[in-house]
Amino acid sequence: MTDTKNTHLTRRSFIGRTAVASGVLSLGGGLLGASVNPVDAQEQSYDYVICGAGSAGCVLANRLSEDGARVLLIEAGGPDSTEMISTPMRLIELWGTKYDWGYQTVPQEHAANRQLFWPRGKTLGGSSSLNGMIYVRGNASDYDAWASDFGCEGWDYESVLPYFKKSEDFSRGANKYHGEGGPLHVTADYEPHPLTRAMVEAAQEAGYPFNEDTNGAQQNGVAYVDLNTKDGERASTAVAFLRPALERENLTLITDARVLNVEFEGDRATGVTYLQENETRRVSANREVIVSGGAIESPRILMMSGIGPRDHLEELGIKVREDLPGVGKNLNDHTLCPVIFEGKKEIPAPSDMAITVLHAHVFIRSDDALPGPDMQPLFFHVPYYTPEMEQPTGNAFTLNASGVQPASHGEIRLSGSSIDDQLHINPKVLSDMHDVDILVKSIRQMREIAAQPALAEWKGREIYPGEELQSDEELAEYARSAVMSYHHQNGTCAMGT
């Protein structure tokens, strides 16, 4: 981004996620165009007001403004101009900064009573400006189930695949499953770290077939990840979709602004109220208000607007507009559990071409009868300790056990009627024993991979869980003490019937 763009970005603002059309409230999962200040913004009305400039909001701003509609995009965080965001290897540096919401769960009863840290992007691009940049689609069976089981017509895999392809600029070119020339660059070929290459070889020796493309015909097997990067830099949705759209006169941006609530006339959303520089402001929406604040902020905005579980809103003194019990419910997250090995020899630092530490993953079915994988272990050529762990060495690597079809579900609730009140975030991690059993099985699989000849020159002692832990009960206790977020929170504003 040029200095000129940086200068403009510091004058603008963006945020959230809610859509209202013809009386229906729905949910969305260069120069900057017309340069306006916040006072100008509140004096105008727009066709669409988008609350949240994250992974969804940036795409929506691009697609809606390309047809000439007047669009306002509001973001709670600030510009994404720091090199910590654009430089992939610096992603962990973003945690706990102003670019991170820095959520904490409540103590998790079934995870050793620990509070889990949930970093989420609070900047342009949202969590696509904070995440590990792995480009991976859902399994085809998931999309098909949305359509067949939950009434989400048009969300089956064959229907959504053309949109994946339209958005994509795949480094290997177009084919049946990939697009070329779209705004979102996907890097499929790069030089893996030598230890990562050995992990992939070891997984094959353990019986997991190599998959050339986990976003292709099928997902099962071990693979090098595709990355949302371009020319060695992060390709967030802000970079891919928002920056080109900011050339348009009909797109306006506001940053560092918190959406307080959606406003209504009768049952039709007509605008939003937001807070910026300690001043409450309002903008009107002629067609739709789109709430795209992700799985955590979207239910907050809806409940603050009186849309949610009646009993919960009434106990906080919030006027109930629509008793919608599902808002904030069904919260779930994928799980990671580190299996860490000390390096038998010095593990080399990544080369300049390494891009990230996240170079490989495995998709596994715990049962061959399942329609899709329920485990997605990640391979790191660095140690991935939990905050509670002793860290005896940095010369170590991690095979992360994982579950990606959780049976445990929790909720998000408000703790007060103010936008500044801390959210009550309770995913109830590992509350269903099925999820514990999956992690135990996955830990054993990671140990099996680590024992293969390809890793013999790299693998020293097992630091965690530790070779002394062998029984299912011991590994289950370890899983509860070491489970971490996969950073894939979802479900609180579910589609369907």
N, C-alpha and C positions, 0 to 999 in steps of 0.2 A: 504494500500500500504506500502510495506516495505521501510526501509531507503535506501536500495540499489536502489529500483526503483525511489525513490525521487531524489537521486543523479543523476541517468541517465536522468530523465525527465528535470532537469534544464539545461542539455546540448543540448536539442533538441528543435524543433519548429514545429508548425502546422498552417493552414488557409483555406479557401474559397469554390467556387462552379460553375463549367462549364465543359461540356463534349463534346469532338469532336471525332467522329469516321468516318473514310473513307470520310472525307470532310464535315461531318455534325457536327455542333455545337449544343449540347444538354445540358440540365440542370438537375442536380441531386436533386431533392429535397433531479516478474519476471525481466528479462532483456529486453532491448528495441530492440533486434535484432541487426543488423549491426550498430555499433556505428560510425556515421560519423559526421564531423563538417560541417558548412555551406560552406566552401571552397570546401570540397570533394563533397558536394551535387551538386554544380553548375557545376562541371566538369563531371557529369554523365548524362546519359539519362535514362528515366524510361518508362515503358509501360504506366503507368497512373500517371498523376499529379493531385492531388485533392486539390482544393483551399478552405480550410475551414474545421476545425475539430470539427464541431458542431454536431447537432442531426443527420444530414444526412451523413456528411463526415466521422464520426467515423465508421458508419455502412458500408459505401462503402469501407473504408480502410480494414476492416475485410474481407468482402466478396470477394473483388478483390484479396487480397493477399493470401487467402486460396487456390487459384488455382495455385499458383506459380508465378503469374505476379509480376514484379518489380514495386512497388508503392511508390510514394513520397507524403506525406501529409504535407501541409503548413498551419500554424495557426497564425492569427494576435496576439492573446493573448499568455499568458504564461501557465505554468503547473497548474493543478487543485488540488494541494497538500494541500491547506489550509483547516483547520477544518471548516471554515465558509461554505465551499461547502459540505463537507461530512456530517455535522450535520444539519438535516432538519430544526430544529427550528431556525436556524441562517440565513435563506435565505434572510430576509430583510436587514441584515447587509452587504450583497454583493452589494446592490444598491449604485451606486456612487463610487465604488472602482475600482481598476485596472482590476477587473474581469468583469466589466460592460462597455459596449459601452456608456451607459448613453445618449441615443438620446433624443432630444426634438423636438416636432413638431413645425411648425410655429403656430402663434396664430390662434385658430380655430374660425372662424366667427360665427359658429352656436353652439358653446359651450362656450358662454360668453367671447369670445376672449381670452381664456386661452391657454397657451402652455401646452401640455400634455407630461408627462414624460414617456419615453419608455425604461425601462431597458432591455438590451439584453446581453447574455453571451459572454464575450470576453476571452475565456479560452478553454481548452480541454473539449469537451462535449457541447460547445456553451451554448445555453439557457437551455439545459437539465441539466446544472450545476448551473443554476440560478433560475429555475422556481419552481412552487409549487408542483411538483412531482405527479400531478394527472394523472393517466393513463386512458385516455378515447379516444376511437376511434371515427372517424366521423360516422355519421348516414349512414346506408346502402343505403338510397335513394340518398345521395350525391355521393357515388361512382358509383352507377348505372347511375346517370345523367351525370357524367363525360364521361362514355362510350357511352350512348345513344344520348346525346345532343351535346357533344363537340368533338366527334371523338377519344376519348382516349381508344382505343381498349385494352382490358386486365385489365382495371381499375375498372370494375364493382365489386360489393361486393363479389360475389362468387369467383371471380378470385384473389382478394387481401386477403381474409380471410386466406388461407393457409400460407401466408407470415407472417401475424400477429401471427399465431399459431407457426410457425417455430421459430420466434424470442423470444417467450415468455416462461418464467418459472413461471407459475401461482401457487400461494401458495395453492390453493385448488385442484390442479391436472388437468389433461387434460380432456376435454369434447368436445362437438361439436363445441364450440366457443373459446376454450382456449387450449394452448399448455403447455407442461411440458418439462423441460430439456434444453430449449433455453437459450441464453445468458442474456436476459433481465428479471430480477426478478420482479414480480408484487405481491404486498402484498394486500390481500383482507380482512384479518381478523386481527383486533387489537382492543384495548379498546378505544372507543370514549370518548371524554370529556362529562361529564354529561349534560352540557348545550346543546351540539350538539345532544345528544340523545333526549333531550326534544324538540329541533327544529324538528327533524325527526318525532317524535310522533305528534307534532303540525301540520306538513304538512299533515300527514295522516288524522288527525281530520278535516283539511280543504278540504279534498276530493282528495288528491293526493295519489295514491296507492303506496305501498312500492315495490321497484324493487330490487330484490336480486342481480341483475347483469346488470348494464347499458351497459356492453360490450358483452351482450349475445343476446338473441332472439329479444329484443326490448329495446328502451331507456326510454320511458315515465315513469314518476314517481319519487319519492324521494328515494335516496339511499345514503349509505356510499360510499365514493370514493375509488377506487383502487389506490394504490400508487406505484410509481417507487422507492421503497426502498428495502433494504435487510439487515437483522440483525440490523435494526434501523438506517441505514445510507443511504444516497442518492445513487440511482442506475442510474447514468447518462449513456449516450451512451459511454462516455469515459471509465467509469468503466466496463460497460457490454460488449462492443464490441472492444474498442481500446486496453485496457491493455492486454487482452489475445493475440491479434494479434501482439503486440510488441515483442513477443517471436520469431517471424519469421524473418529470415535474409533478406528477400526480401521486408520488409517494413521499410521505412526511414521517420523520422519526423523532421520538422523544426518548432520551435515556435518563437514568437515575430518577425514575418515577415509579411509585408503587400504586398499582390499581387497588382502589378501596372496595369498589363494588360495581356491579352492572345496574344501570337504571332502567326502569320499565314504565310504560304507559299501558295499563291493563296487563295483558299477557305478552306484550311485545317489547323486546329489548330495544331501547332507543339511544343508549350511549353508556359512557362509563364516567365514574368519578375517580380521580387519581390524586396522589399527593406528591408534590415536587417542591423542594426548597421550603418545606414546612407550610406550603400553601395548598389548599384544596382547590382543584380545578375540575372542569367538566367539559367533555366533548360529546357531540351527537353522532349517531350512526344512522344513516338513512336506510341501509339494507341489512347489515349484520354486525353483531358484536361477536368476535371470535376469541375464545379463551384458550390460549395455548401456553399455559404455565407449567405443563408437565404434570407428573403424577402427584406432586406435592403441593405446588402453588395453585393448580387449577381447582382442586376441591376447596382450598382456602377461599379463593375468590367467590366460588359458587355459594359456599355457606355464609360468607360475609354478605352476600346478596340475598340471603333468605331462601336459598335453594339447597335442600339437604334434609337430614332426619329431623322431623318435627320436634321430638322430645329434646334433642340435643340443642337445637337452635333456641327453643323456648327457655331452657335453663340458663342460657346466656343473655336473654333479653333481646334476641334478634328476631325481628318480625318475619314470620314464615310466609314466603311467597309461594313456594311449591314444596310439599312434603315428598321428598325424593330420598328414600332411605339408603339407596346405594351410593350416594355421594360420600367419598372418603372411606368406604368399605372396600373389601376385596384387595387390600394392599398386599402385594407380594414382591419378592426380590429373588433373583438367582443367588446361589451360594458358592463361595470359594473357601477352600480349606487347605493351607499350605503344607506340602510335604517337602522339607528342606534338607538338602545334602551339602555337607562341607566339600569344597573343592579338593580333590586329591592332588592337584597341581594348581598353579596360579591361573585363575580364569582371566583371560585378557580383557582389557577394556574394549568396549565396542568401537569399531572403526567409524570414520566420518560417514560412511555409507550405510550404517546399521539402521538408521532412522529411529527405531524404538527398541525397548527390551521385550516387546510383545510380538514374537515372530511366528509362533506355532500354536496350534490347538488340535484337539481330538474331539470328534463327535461320536458318542457311544450310546447304544441302546442297552439299558440294564436288562431288558427282556426283548427277545427277537420279535415278540408279538406286538410290540409298541409301534404305532404309525410313524413315529419320529424319534430322534435322540432325546434322552432325558439327562445326559451328562455332556459337559463341554469343558474338559480340563484345559488349562492354559500352561504353557511352558515359558518360564522366565530364566534368563541366564544370570540373574541376580537373586539374592535372598529376599523373600517377601514375608517379613515378620509382622505379627500383629502388634499393636501398641503395648500389650501386656507381656510379650515374650522377652526373655533375656536374649541378647544378640551377641553371641560369642565371637562371630566373625562376619566380615563382609565378603570373604572369599567363599561364596556358596551359591547354589542355584536351587530353583523351586519348580516342582511339578505340582501344580495346584489341582487338587481334587475339586469336583464341582457337581452341582445339581441345577438343572435348568427347567425342570417341570415341577415346581414346588407344590406340595399339598398344603403347606402352612399359609394361612392368610390372616392379615391383621387389618388395621384401620388407621386413619388419620382423623383427629378431632381437634377442634379449636379449644384453647384453654381460656379464652376470653373474647370479648367483642371488639378488641382493638387490633389493628393490622400489625402492631408491634408485639402482641402476645405470642409467646413461643408455642409452636404447634406440638400437640401430643402425638408423637409418631410411634406406633406400636405394630411392627410387622409380624409379631409373634413367631420369630424365626425358630425353626426346628420344633415347633409345638406339635407337629404331626410326626410320629415316629418314622413314617415312610421316608421323610427327608433325611433323617439321621442314618437310616439304613443305606440310602443312596451314597451319602458321603463316606461311610465305612467301606462300602464296596469300591468306591472310587479311590480311596486311599490305598487299598490293596492293589488296585490296578496301577497306580503310580509307582508303588514299590516294585511291582513286577517289571515295569518299563525300566526303572532305574537299575535293575539287576541284569540287564541285557549286555552283551559284549560291547556294543557300540559306546556305552558309557563307562566301561571299565577304567579307562585312563583318566576320567574326569571325577568319578564318584568316590568320595571319602565316606566318613561316618554319617549316619542319618542323625541330623540334629533334632528335627521334629518330624513325626511324633516321638521318635527315639525307638531303637530296635527292641527295647525292653517291653514296649507295648504291643501285644500280639492278639489278645482276645477281642472279640466283637465288642464286649462291654468296655474294655480299655480304650479302644479306638473311638467308640461312641462318646465316651467322656472327653477324649481329646477333641473330637469334632465340636462339641459344645463349647469347649474352652478356646477354640481357635477359629471358628467360623467367621468369615468376613463377607461384606457385601460384594457382589459382582457388579454393583452400580447399575443395575437394570430394574429399578423400581417401576411398578406399573399397576394398573388395575383399578384405580380409585374413581375413574369416570368411565366406567365400562360401556362399550357399545352393546347393541342388541336388545333382546327382549328380556 
